[in-house]
Amino acid sequence: MLRQAQGRIVMIGSIGVRATPPFTGPIVVPKAALTAATHALRQELAGSGIRTILVDPATIHTDAGDKLARDAERIEQGFSTAERSRYGTAFHAMASRFVGMHAHGSRPEVVADTIVRALTTRRPRARYTVGKNALPLSVIARLPIPLADALRRRVFGLPSRPSSASPERQGRPRSPKKPRF
């Protein structure tokens, strides 16, 4: 039956898979699996007349921003003293940044319009990235990992490296610097 079919499969991923902001693992991991499945399916169906297309929304203004604000507040209230000390500032900065971004995101219709375009255009692309912040988030994903990580940490208010007072560093001797040749 598949060999007789023609058409398109459109999957909805997330730019977060490529940009991977801190504290987003539980959201990004399933979307990463969906992205990988989409790429595999596109290859598997390449000769069948069925196109598989991935739409990666970036910052879209939806109810998810309000839900994030409520969930982040609940999570922060549940932090132990140690968790608050270790993660509180960074988590709050990340959540506040995301809530603000979502409040000023693109209308959901830009995603719907993109899906319609992917379904109706003669030669659809394999991936469409849409919504506010799509370009900067895509650029971050193409940077060398150390640079992308440093940029993410800066944007989300995370420390650039463990401080000498952090629990990880206490009681551990500093590594000697390697000579440069």
KETORGU-379321 format. One record per residue (C-alpha): x, y, z; residue in three letters. Coordinates in nm, 3 decimals. Layout:
<fises>
+---------+---------+---------+------+
:      c1 :      c2 :      c3 : type :
+---------+---------+---------+------+
:       X :       Y :       Z :  Ala :
...
+---------+---------+---------+------+
</fises>
This chain:
<fises>
+---------+---------+---------+------+
:      c1 :      c2 :      c3 : type :
+---------+---------+---------+------+
:   0.000 :   0.000 :   0.000 :  Met :
:   0.284 :   0.242 :   0.083 :  Leu :
:   0.432 :   0.190 :  -0.263 :  Arg :
:   0.107 :   0.312 :  -0.418 :  Gln :
:   0.084 :   0.620 :  -0.195 :  Ala :
:   0.193 :   0.974 :  -0.264 :  Gln :
:   0.177 :   1.273 :  -0.040 :  Gly :
:   0.354 :   1.453 :   0.238 :  Arg :
:   0.417 :   1.403 :   0.605 :  Ile :
:   0.473 :   1.721 :   0.805 :  Val :
:   0.625 :   1.687 :   1.151 :  Met :
:   0.637 :   1.973 :   1.403 :  Ile :
:   0.972 :   1.991 :   1.578 :  Gly :
:   1.135 :   2.278 :   1.765 :  Ser :
:   1.428 :   2.512 :   1.708 :  Ile :
:   1.518 :   2.419 :   2.067 :  Gly :
:   1.667 :   2.094 :   1.937 :  Val :
:   1.934 :   2.292 :   1.756 :  Arg :
:   1.971 :   2.579 :   2.005 :  Ala :
:   1.934 :   2.366 :   2.323 :  Thr :
:   1.891 :   2.627 :   2.595 :  Pro :
:   1.978 :   2.532 :   2.954 :  Pro :
:   1.714 :   2.356 :   3.166 :  Phe :
:   1.518 :   2.249 :   2.856 :  Thr :
:   1.624 :   1.884 :   2.841 :  Gly :
:   1.281 :   1.739 :   2.927 :  Pro :
:   1.121 :   1.939 :   2.645 :  Ile :
:   1.400 :   1.913 :   2.389 :  Val :
:   1.478 :   1.540 :   2.415 :  Val :
:   1.142 :   1.418 :   2.275 :  Pro :
:   1.160 :   1.681 :   1.999 :  Lys :
:   1.513 :   1.563 :   1.916 :  Ala :
:   1.380 :   1.210 :   1.877 :  Ala :
:   1.102 :   1.337 :   1.651 :  Leu :
:   1.358 :   1.532 :   1.446 :  Thr :
:   1.574 :   1.220 :   1.404 :  Ala :
:   1.269 :   1.012 :   1.311 :  Ala :
:   1.170 :   1.273 :   1.052 :  Thr :
:   1.516 :   1.266 :   0.893 :  His :
:   1.520 :   0.885 :   0.889 :  Ala :
:   1.169 :   0.866 :   0.745 :  Leu :
:   1.257 :   1.120 :   0.476 :  Arg :
:   1.541 :   0.893 :   0.363 :  Gln :
:   1.336 :   0.576 :   0.386 :  Glu :
:   1.050 :   0.721 :   0.181 :  Leu :
:   1.265 :   0.912 :  -0.070 :  Ala :
:   1.180 :   0.684 :  -0.361 :  Gly :
:   0.816 :   0.630 :  -0.271 :  Ser :
:   0.665 :   0.963 :  -0.370 :  Gly :
:   0.608 :   1.059 :  -0.007 :  Ile :
:   0.792 :   1.368 :   0.114 :  Arg :
:   0.870 :   1.408 :   0.483 :  Thr :
:   0.903 :   1.767 :   0.602 :  Ile :
:   1.009 :   1.911 :   0.937 :  Leu :
:   0.872 :   2.245 :   1.063 :  Val :
:   1.083 :   2.391 :   1.345 :  Asp :
:   0.899 :   2.675 :   1.521 :  Pro :
:   1.115 :   2.923 :   1.709 :  Ala :
:   0.956 :   3.180 :   1.943 :  Thr :
:   0.579 :   3.155 :   1.906 :  Ile :
:   0.330 :   3.336 :   2.132 :  His :
:   0.109 :   3.059 :   2.271 :  Thr :
:  -0.036 :   2.955 :   2.605 :  Asp :
:   0.288 :   2.763 :   2.660 :  Ala :
:   0.450 :   3.085 :   2.784 :  Gly :
:   0.188 :   3.122 :   3.058 :  Asp :
:   0.224 :   2.755 :   3.148 :  Lys :
:   0.603 :   2.797 :   3.167 :  Leu :
:   0.564 :   3.091 :   3.406 :  Ala :
:   0.335 :   2.889 :   3.635 :  Arg :
:   0.550 :   2.575 :   3.619 :  Asp :
:   0.874 :   2.767 :   3.677 :  Ala :
:   0.729 :   2.936 :   3.984 :  Glu :
:   0.610 :   2.601 :   4.122 :  Arg :
:   0.952 :   2.444 :   4.058 :  Ile :
:   1.137 :   2.734 :   4.221 :  Glu :
:   0.913 :   2.711 :   4.530 :  Gln :
:   1.005 :   2.343 :   4.558 :  Gly :
:   1.381 :   2.406 :   4.550 :  Phe :
:   1.572 :   2.296 :   4.858 :  Ser :
:   1.818 :   2.545 :   5.005 :  Thr :
:   2.103 :   2.370 :   4.822 :  Ala :
:   1.913 :   2.365 :   4.491 :  Glu :
:   1.820 :   2.731 :   4.529 :  Arg :
:   2.183 :   2.816 :   4.600 :  Ser :
:   2.311 :   2.617 :   4.305 :  Arg :
:   2.042 :   2.668 :   4.041 :  Tyr :
:   1.801 :   2.935 :   4.165 :  Gly :
:   1.944 :   3.243 :   3.997 :  Thr :
:   2.017 :   3.071 :   3.666 :  Ala :
:   1.683 :   2.891 :   3.656 :  Phe :
:   1.491 :   3.209 :   3.735 :  His :
:   1.687 :   3.403 :   3.469 :  Ala :
:   1.621 :   3.132 :   3.209 :  Met :
:   1.250 :   3.107 :   3.289 :  Ala :
:   1.205 :   3.486 :   3.289 :  Ser :
:   1.386 :   3.513 :   2.957 :  Arg :
:   1.170 :   3.244 :   2.799 :  Phe :
:   0.845 :   3.390 :   2.933 :  Val :
:   0.943 :   3.731 :   2.794 :  Gly :
:   1.044 :   3.584 :   2.458 :  Met :
:   0.716 :   3.393 :   2.427 :  His :
:   0.512 :   3.700 :   2.518 :  Ala :
:   0.667 :   3.880 :   2.219 :  His :
:   0.682 :   3.579 :   1.987 :  Gly :
:   0.526 :   3.535 :   1.647 :  Ser :
:   0.159 :   3.459 :   1.608 :  Arg :
:   0.079 :   3.084 :   1.586 :  Pro :
:  -0.059 :   3.149 :   1.238 :  Glu :
:   0.297 :   3.174 :   1.102 :  Val :
:   0.339 :   2.805 :   1.184 :  Val :
:   0.002 :   2.717 :   1.030 :  Ala :
:   0.089 :   2.916 :   0.716 :  Asp :
:   0.420 :   2.734 :   0.691 :  Thr :
:   0.250 :   2.396 :   0.721 :  Ile :
:   0.010 :   2.493 :   0.442 :  Val :
:   0.307 :   2.604 :   0.228 :  Arg :
:   0.489 :   2.275 :   0.299 :  Ala :
:   0.179 :   2.082 :   0.195 :  Leu :
:   0.103 :   2.278 :  -0.119 :  Thr :
:   0.428 :   2.404 :  -0.271 :  Thr :
:   0.554 :   2.212 :  -0.571 :  Arg :
:   0.896 :   2.139 :  -0.421 :  Arg :
:   0.886 :   2.166 :  -0.044 :  Pro :
:   1.205 :   2.201 :   0.155 :  Arg :
:   1.306 :   1.927 :   0.396 :  Ala :
:   1.298 :   2.174 :   0.687 :  Arg :
:   1.127 :   2.504 :   0.757 :  Tyr :
:   1.233 :   2.715 :   1.053 :  Thr :
:   0.975 :   2.981 :   1.138 :  Val :
:   0.889 :   3.240 :   1.398 :  Gly :
:   1.060 :   3.519 :   1.582 :  Lys :
:   1.423 :   3.452 :   1.677 :  Asn :
:   1.452 :   3.175 :   1.417 :  Ala :
:   1.762 :   3.327 :   1.257 :  Leu :
:   1.965 :   3.398 :   1.574 :  Pro :
:   1.877 :   3.060 :   1.723 :  Leu :
:   1.977 :   2.887 :   1.399 :  Ser :
:   2.307 :   3.077 :   1.396 :  Val :
:   2.383 :   2.972 :   1.754 :  Ile :
:   2.331 :   2.610 :   1.647 :  Ala :
:   2.600 :   2.647 :   1.379 :  Arg :
:   2.865 :   2.795 :   1.607 :  Leu :
:   3.148 :   2.583 :   1.746 :  Pro :
:   3.022 :   2.414 :   2.064 :  Ile :
:   3.242 :   2.606 :   2.314 :  Pro :
:   3.133 :   2.937 :   2.162 :  Leu :
:   2.765 :   2.838 :   2.146 :  Ala :
:   2.775 :   2.718 :   2.507 :  Asp :
:   2.940 :   3.040 :   2.625 :  Ala :
:   2.677 :   3.243 :   2.441 :  Leu :
:   2.391 :   3.040 :   2.591 :  Arg :
:   2.535 :   3.078 :   2.940 :  Arg :
:   2.566 :   3.452 :   2.891 :  Arg :
:   2.215 :   3.494 :   2.751 :  Val :
:   2.061 :   3.291 :   3.034 :  Phe :
:   2.271 :   3.431 :   3.316 :  Gly :
:   2.462 :   3.112 :   3.394 :  Leu :
:   2.815 :   3.122 :   3.533 :  Pro :
:   3.085 :   3.089 :   3.272 :  Ser :
:   3.280 :   2.837 :   3.482 :  Arg :
:   3.266 :   2.691 :   3.832 :  Pro :
:   3.369 :   2.949 :   4.086 :  Ser :
:   3.635 :   2.867 :   4.341 :  Ser :
:   3.363 :   2.870 :   4.608 :  Ala :
:   3.137 :   2.622 :   4.428 :  Ser :
:   3.080 :   2.282 :   4.591 :  Pro :
:   3.245 :   2.111 :   4.291 :  Glu :
:   3.570 :   2.299 :   4.350 :  Arg :
:   3.590 :   2.289 :   4.729 :  Gln :
:   3.853 :   2.052 :   4.857 :  Gly :
:   3.988 :   1.983 :   4.508 :  Arg :
:   4.327 :   2.105 :   4.408 :  Pro :
:   4.341 :   2.319 :   4.099 :  Arg :
:   4.473 :   2.149 :   3.789 :  Ser :
:   4.815 :   2.272 :   3.690 :  Pro :
:   4.822 :   2.477 :   3.372 :  Lys :
:   4.965 :   2.298 :   3.074 :  Lys :
:   5.262 :   2.464 :   2.915 :  Pro :
:   5.207 :   2.620 :   2.574 :  Arg :
:   5.449 :   2.521 :   2.301 :  Phe :
+---------+---------+---------+------+
</fises>
